[in-house]
Amino acid sequence: MKRVFLIVLDSVGIGEMPDAADYGDAGSNTLKAVSKSPYFSMPNMRKLGYFNIDGVDIGEKEKAPLGSFARMTEVSKGKDTTIGHWEIAGVISPTPLPTYPNGFPQEILDEFSKRTGRGVLCNKPYSGTDVIRDYGEEHMKTGDLIVYTSADSVFQVAAHEDVVPVEQLYEYCKIAREMLQGEHGVGRVIARPFIGTPGNFTRTSRRHDFSLQPPKVTMLDQLKDAGFDVLSVGKIIDIFAEKGITEYVRSDGNADGIDKTLAYMKKDFNGLCFTNLVDYDMLYGHRNDVEGYAKALTYFDERLPELLAQMKDEDILMITADHGCDPSTPSTDHSREYTPLLMYGKPIKAGVNYGTRECFADTAATILNYFGIKPECAGKTIIEF
């Protein structure tokens, strides 16, 4: 039995890439910004070599790191969740997914209304909590759907659960996903149910993402086709539109995601467990909450020994990220940053700095190499097993 546990700390970038200014992100450094908080403490990650990674200039470097490490470069044109995860899994995106800073074209909204039988409110980039505050009451009176976007490539549909049952909202989002292909193929269509009364609306946990399918074969496809298990924790199942995954559990925040990863570690399987911990991005990065971000990283570090204690002789733990989201800048958008890669386990030689890698996809190539599979996707293996 061989097992790899790949954990994405969503948005935990480690410093601006050379082309950051092209994305409006000059000077962004998520990890450094968060490390200035008095709530930041990551001694267990430090022991693995986190602060030894190229370009990381915070904290005390470990003299004898327990893990090996590298700095990962994103070559895809973008800085969003979908493109970042696709590249981690071996798919390079040469063009960015479409975004709509001025809202969606009227012809898209007209077709959406025609097919759902409901009108549309908003159609602007908006905070998810603000949009239900500002449009929720009108939505309840009219039954019109709240459609909005963000700096990401997303088409989001919010509806009150008493006005539009959640399963019906999912059907509306499936209609939007079917419509939004090709030129308007946004990365994700997101159902955003909420409850409450005017002045006191709250989003529920029954959010659901409807993603584009990756345009090429991923490491998940190759592992599944070779007969290995591919387990998904959190929103991985949505990011890959269920493709290449053999079993999944969704999660309700970082603590639940860690718990569910630990539950899989206690089971016998042969293959990959791919986890996304989303709170850094969703709750703290996009809301410019430096202290909340720092507390969340400290919490992961406190739980890390539990993960390490469950590892078997043939297990590998990999910890990485998909982009940045510097909470200290005026922007609430993702940031174009390098990401970390920590690798730990008995098959990994400790203390090796693999430098700055050419693309996130080297992670995919390395995982496939460990399972004896020749990569059909992008990337070069970091370690020959």
N, C-alpha and C positions, 0 to 999 in steps of 0.2 A: 504494500500500500504506500503510495506517495500522495502527499497532500500539499497544496499551496494555499495560503490564506492571504489574499490581496485586499488590503484595506485602503480605501480612498478617503483621506481627510479632505472633504470637499472645500475647495478654495484656499487651502493653506499653502500659498505660494511663498517662495523664499527670495524674491528680489526681481527687479525689472529685467526683462530680456532686451537685447540690443534694439529691437524694433518697437519697444514699448511706446515711444512717442507717437508712432503712427496710429496707435490705438487710444491716444489720449491718456497714457498711463506712465509718463515719465516720472521717475522717482518712487514708484510704488514698491513697497516691500511689506507684504502682509505679516510675515513672521517677525520682522524687526519692529514694526509698529506695535504689534501685540505684546512683544517682550518687554516693552516699557511700562506695562501695567504692573502694579504691585501684586496682582493676583496671578501673574504668570510664573509657573514653576514646572519644569520638565526634566527632572533628574534621571528618570528611567530612559527617556528618549536620548538624553545626552550619553548615557552609558552605551547605547547602541551605535552612536556615532553621528547623531543628528546635527550637532554643532560643528562637526568636522567636515561637513559637505562644502565643496567649493563655493565661495562667495558668501557663506553664512558667517557673519561677524558679530554674533551675539553669544553670550554664555561662555562657559569654560569648555575648551576642547578636551575630549577624552583621550588620555594617553594610550590606552589599550582598549579600543572600542570592541564591544562584543559582536557587532555586526559589520557588514560592509555597506557601502553607500555610494551614491552618485547624484549629480545634478542633472535634471532632465530638461531638455529643450523642446518646446512645442514648435513643430514646423507647419502644422495645419493653419489655415488662415481663419483665425477666430480665437475666442477666449471664453467660450461658453461650455456648459456642462456636457452637452451632447458631443460636440467635437472633441473635447478633452478626453472623455471616456472612450470614444471610438479610437482615438490615437493610442491610448493606453492598450487597447485591444488589437492594435495593428492596422488601423485604417487611417490613412492620411487624407485630409480634406483640403484640396487645392483651392477651393473657393469658399468664402464664408457663407453660412446659412443666412437667409434674408432676415432683416430686421425692419421695423416699421415705426421710426421715430415720430412720424406724423399720422399714425393710425393706418388701418388697412384700406385698400382701395374700395370705393363704393360698390363696385360690381361684385366683390367678394361678399360684402355684407348683404347685398340684395339677394344673392344666391343662397346665403346662409339663412336669411329670413324666410325665403320662399320654401326652403326644404324643411325648416323647423316649425314654420307657422307662427313664429314669434318675432317681434321687433328687436332692435338692438339699441343699447344705451352705451354711452361713453366713447369707445373707439379711440382711446389715447393711451400713451404710456402712463402707467399709474402704479402706485404702491398698492399691494393687495388688500391691506387693512384700510387704507384711505378710500379706495374705490367703493367698498361696500358701505362705508360711512357716508360718502357723498351721493351714491346712486341707489343704495339699498331700499330706501323708502319708495322711490319712484318705481323701482323694479317690483316691489310688493303690490303697488297700486295697479300697474299696467301689465305685469307678467312678462315684460320685455327682458331679454337676457343682457347681462352686463358683460360686454366684450372689451377686453383691454390687453395691452402688451407691456413690455418692459424693454430694457436695453438688450435683453436676450432675444433669441429667435423663438418667440412663443406667441401663441394665440390662446388667451385665457378666457374662460367663460365662467362667470360667477352667478349663482342663483341660490335663493333661499330654499331650504329643504321643505318648507311648508308650501311654497309656490310651485317649485319644480322638484319632484321626487328625485333622489340621487341617481337611481338607475336611468331615469329619463334624461337627466343631465349628461350622463355618460353616453347615451345614445346620440344626443346633440353633438357631443364632442367627437364621436365616431364619424358623424356626418362632416364636421369640419376637417377632420383628419383625411377623409376621402377626398375632399375638395382641395386641400392645401398640399399640392404636389408640384413637382417641376419648379417653375419660376417662383412660385409662392410656397415652396415646400419648407415651412418653418420646422425647426428641430422638434418642437413639442406643442401639442394641443393639450391644455391643462384644464381639467374640471375643478372648480373652486367652490364647493358648497359652503353655505354659511347658515347660521341660525340667529335668533335674537329678535329684538325690537328696535325701532329707530332710535339712534343714539347709543345703542348697546348691542351692535352686531358682532358676532364672533365667527371666524372661520372654523370649520370642523376638520377632523382628522381624515375625512373621506375624500380628500384630494386624490385625483387619478391623472396620470400622465399618459398621453397617447403619442408615442414618438415615431419619427421616421425609422424605417428599417435601415441598418447600415448598408451602404451601397456595394460593399465588397465583403469577402470572407473575413471573419475575425478569428482570433484565437479561440473564442468560445465555440464557434462553429467547428473548428478543427478538433478541439478536445471532445466535443459531443460526438462528432462523426467517428472518432477513434475509439469510442466506447467508454470515455471517462465521464465521471460525474461533473456537472457544472452547477454549483449551488449559488444562489443569488440572495443577498441580504439588503434590504432597503430598496432604493429606487433603481437599482441595476436592471431589474426585470423590465422597467418602463423605458429606460434609456436605450436598451437594445431591442425594444418592441418584442420581447419574449423569445427572440431568435438566439439559438445556441445554448439555451439554458434548460437543465433537466429538472430542477427543483428550486422553488423560491419561497421566501417569506418577506413580507413588507415590514417596515419598522416605524415606530412612533418616536422619532428622535434618537439622539446619540446613545443614551443609556440603553434603550431598548435594542438598538442595533448592535451594541457590544454584547448584550445579553444573548441575543440570537446567534451571533457569531460564536460565542462560547458554547452554546448548545450544539452547534454543528461540530465544534472541535471535540466534543465528547462522544460524537458518533463515528462509526466506521464508514468511510467512503474513500474513493480513489479518484482524485482529481482536484478541481479548483473550487474554492469558496471565495466569491467576489463580493465585497461589502462596501457600501457607500454610507458614510456618516455625514449627514447633510446640515446639521445645525450650525456649523461654523459659517456657512454661506447664507442659509435661509434666515436664521435668527439674528446673526451678529454682523456679518460682512455687509449685507445689503442695508442694514439699519445703522451702520457706522457706530456700532457698539463695541468699543475697544475692550472694555472691562468684561463684558459678557463673553467675547471671543476668547480672552485670556483665561477666564474661568473654565470654558469648555475645553481648551487645550490641556489645562492642568488636570481636569477630570479624566481625560483620556489617558494622560500619563499615569495617574493614580490607578487606573484599571489595567494598564499594560502588563504588570506582573501576573495578573490572572490569565491573560492570554498566553504569556510565555510559559506559565506553569502547565498548560494543557498540551503543549507541543510534544509530538512523538519524534523518534529518531529520524524519520524520513520527511518530516514536515519543514516547510519554509514559510516564514512570515515576511511579507513585503508591505511596506507602508509608503504611500505616495499621495499625490494630489492631482487635480485636473486643471487648475488655473489658480489665479489669485483673486482676492477680493479685499483689498487693503481698507480696513475700517477707519483709518485715520485721515483719508483724503476727502475732499469735498464730494467726490463722486460716490454714488452708491452702486456703481456697476462693477462687474468683474474687472480684474486687472491682468495685463499680459505679463506673466512672470514665469521664471523658472520654477520647477517643482522638485521636491526631494524624492529620493528613493532609498529607503532603508531595507536591507535584506538580512535576515537572521535565521539561524537553524544549523543543525549539525552538518548538512550538506554544503553550507556556506563557510568559506574561509574568513575568519574574523579579521577586522582591521584593514581591509583593502579599500582604498579610495579609487573608484573607477572613473573619476573625473567628471567632465561635462559631456553628456551623451548627446548625440545628434537629434534624437527624437524620442518622444514618449513610447513609441512602438517597440523600443528595445526591451521594454518590460514584457511585452507579449512574446517576443522572440526567445527571451530567456526562459519564460514559463514553458513554452512549447519544447524547448531544448531539454528541459528537465524531465519532461514526459516522453522524450525520444521521438518527437514529432518534428518533421521538417516544416518550417514556417511557409505558408502560402500567402501570408500577409506581410506588411512592411516591418522593418526593424532588424537589428543585428543583435545576436545574443551577447549579453554582457559576460556570462560565465559559461564555459564549456564543461558540462557535467560528465 
